């Protein structure tokens, strides 16, 4: 119980929002890190409706274009778009469905929630679960997997700006990166993970697993600010 209390308090203190990034379109992660957009044109960002997502799939945000050239660039070439106070990543570049997702933390790891990907399929296969069943196991930075509706799956991802590799938040991923941090954070993580691994009831395990992921996502944002 002391371990859970420690992690919960730490998580509440680690709500990291995306830092300001100059407005414009970024064609690569290097451009983003150097804060040098290829084009500073302003685009409107549209939050897609539940109906549109259910009918056509894709992620939560669409960058509104005005001509064919802009559409092609935003769809196939852009890595991300910054409105000046929010950053949106082009999920198509990482095969995490189409359209854009809001980056919720922009330290070393760009943390965002998006749809199904090759990573979620691999995790589902490893756990022998369907996409819907596995959905309860992964949280988003805002505190829940299903960001829009109970039947629209959203999984939490971390894009490592050091090597441009996309990761799905799992306990295995957390173990790998928190090991680098060490100290009390990692020690407490290991103790809590051991508690989760000892749960034999599958339904209970999934719920506790998800809650643990939820708590550690903002901690990652805090311990890896750059």
ChimeraX attribute file (.defattr): number of C-alpha atoms within 10 A of each C-alpha:
attribute: neighborCount
match mode: 1-to-1
recipient: residues
	/A:1	6
	/A:2	8
	/A:3	12
	/A:4	15
	/A:5	10
	/A:6	13
	/A:7	18
	/A:8	16
	/A:9	11
	/A:10	17
	/A:11	19
	/A:12	11
	/A:13	11
	/A:14	17
	/A:15	16
	/A:16	17
	/A:17	16
	/A:18	17
	/A:19	15
	/A:20	13
	/A:21	20
	/A:22	19
	/A:23	21
	/A:24	22
	/A:25	27
	/A:26	26
	/A:27	21
	/A:28	16
	/A:29	18
	/A:30	15
	/A:31	15
	/A:32	21
	/A:33	14
	/A:34	9
	/A:35	14
	/A:36	18
	/A:37	22
	/A:38	14
	/A:39	12
	/A:40	15
	/A:41	10
	/A:42	15
	/A:43	18
	/A:44	10
	/A:45	17
	/A:46	12
	/A:47	14
	/A:48	15
	/A:49	12
	/A:50	15
	/A:51	9
	/A:52	12
	/A:53	15
	/A:54	11
	/A:55	9
	/A:56	10
	/A:57	15
	/A:58	22
	/A:59	27
	/A:60	23
	/A:61	20
	/A:62	21
	/A:63	18
	/A:64	14
	/A:65	17
	/A:66	8
	/A:67	8
	/A:68	9
	/A:69	10
	/A:70	15
	/A:71	14
	/A:72	12
	/A:73	14
	/A:74	23
	/A:75	20
	/A:76	12
	/A:77	17
	/A:78	21
	/A:79	24
	/A:80	25
	/A:81	29
	/A:82	24
	/A:83	19
	/A:84	13
	/A:85	11
	/A:86	20
	/A:87	25
	/A:88	22
	/A:89	24
	/A:90	28
	/A:91	25
	/A:92	19
	/A:93	17
	/A:94	16
	/A:95	14
	/A:96	24
	/A:97	19
	/A:98	21
	/A:99	22
	/A:100	32
	/A:101	25
	/A:102	24
	/A:103	24
	/A:104	24
	/A:105	25
	/A:106	25
	/A:107	21
	/A:108	19
	/A:109	24
	/A:110	21
	/A:111	31
	/A:112	24
	/A:113	30
	/A:114	27
	/A:115	21
	/A:116	18
	/A:117	17
	/A:118	13
	/A:119	17
	/A:120	22
	/A:121	15
	/A:122	11
	/A:123	17
	/A:124	17
	/A:125	13
	/A:126	9
	/A:127	10
	/A:128	11
	/A:129	13
	/A:130	12
	/A:131	15
	/A:132	12
	/A:133	12
	/A:134	20
	/A:135	23
	/A:136	22
	/A:137	23
	/A:138	28
	/A:139	28
	/A:140	25
	/A:141	26
	/A:142	15
	/A:143	15
	/A:144	20
	/A:145	24
	/A:146	19
	/A:147	19
	/A:148	14
	/A:149	10
	/A:150	11
	/A:151	12
	/A:152	17
	/A:153	21
	/A:154	25
	/A:155	27
	/A:156	24
	/A:157	27
	/A:158	24
	/A:159	22
	/A:160	17
	/A:161	18
	/A:162	12
	/A:163	8
	/A:164	15
	/A:165	11
	/A:166	18
	/A:167	16
	/A:168	21
	/A:169	24
	/A:170	19
	/A:171	18
	/A:172	11
	/A:173	13
	/A:174	18
	/A:175	14
	/A:176	11
	/A:177	14
	/A:178	21
	/A:179	15
	/A:180	9
	/A:181	13
	/A:182	12
	/A:183	10
	/A:184	10
	/A:185	18
	/A:186	18
	/A:187	14
	/A:188	17
	/A:189	22
	/A:190	17
	/A:191	12
	/A:192	17
	/A:193	17
	/A:194	11
	/A:195	12
	/A:196	18
	/A:197	11
	/A:198	10
	/A:199	14
	/A:200	9
	/A:201	8
	/A:202	9
	/A:203	13
	/A:204	11
	/A:205	17
	/A:206	19
	/A:207	14
	/A:208	19
	/A:209	21
	/A:210	23
	/A:211	17
	/A:212	23
	/A:213	22
	/A:214	24
	/A:215	22
	/A:216	24
	/A:217	26
	/A:218	26
	/A:219	21
	/A:220	24
	/A:221	26
	/A:222	19
	/A:223	15
	/A:224	15
	/A:225	12
	/A:226	11
